[in-house]
């Protein structure tokens, strides 16, 4: 089979497109198989259940079901791959003699009926709990690749290994981003992120719900209920993008609205822009700021579950909430209908368990805990 340099370059380009489009992997494996005169190829996570194939070329898909249901447990190469006792390229003859191949049911009853005999496998360490195997199945009667085919396969699989590592990093990044977004959606405080152009790039559901309560998002920009406060909000947003600006509590505004109490908004920079940037990122202004919106009219969380998670008993939690909310021990005792001495004893236990020494520290901790309930 003729395989020109242009074919090689085109295939390498396709390999590096695959991390960004998972649907391309079957075609990548198919074309590499044709390039090295193999029957078909697959990507297989080494430590995954046998039913899980990352991807496979169309030439061998019929064999995947029987492998997953029956023959995978007889695959003599899985154990060294899972335990990572092998490096580089391996074949069946690195573990077995040709006589073993000729007599083992795995080869004679499974692989041969599907037109497969020899194989060559490359192990990729992708900085994941599982290694990934790149495996190419050879036609019946072919135990090894020829020297030219082996050299071409080695070259292509080095590119596939890099592409797999890229895909692993991308998958980790996507997982992290989706996890952070899910966490932000679960918070009881309104959170949004704006760019330097004052455009919303993210808002959790609680922030979006403010549209009927004082602050709307219109064409990705924030609009106050009272037009007279729009310019003040714009100044607060612009201040977050000033050079060397640190997060300040003064970078806040109370937005008037039709309800009795105003909406409290605080803006904090998320990252600074470095004038020394010389790379591609310097072409784009990707400075961001976090907006925290608190609606005093909403029933606020109490922090009770977080206090219990810190080891406080029910009685200690009640005392912590009241004292942290600003009551004196005497006032807390009256509300709980307990003796003041009992409340003070419980308060000492609270301080000891959560590592604070003053009422102000307790109040600060409880205020922070309410953000995550």
PyMOL commands that set and color helices and strands:
alter all, ss='L'
color gray80, all
select helices_A, chain A and resi 5-18+22-35+58-69+71-74+78-82+92-94+98-103+105-114+147-186+205-212+227-239+280-283+304-309+314-324+329-336+340-354+359-372
alter helices_A, ss='H'
color red, helices_A
select strands_A, chain A and resi 40-45+55-56+89-91+116-124+132-139+190-195+200-203+215-218+221-224+252-255+263-269+288-295
alter strands_A, ss='S'
color yellow, strands_A
deselect
rebuild
show_as cartoon
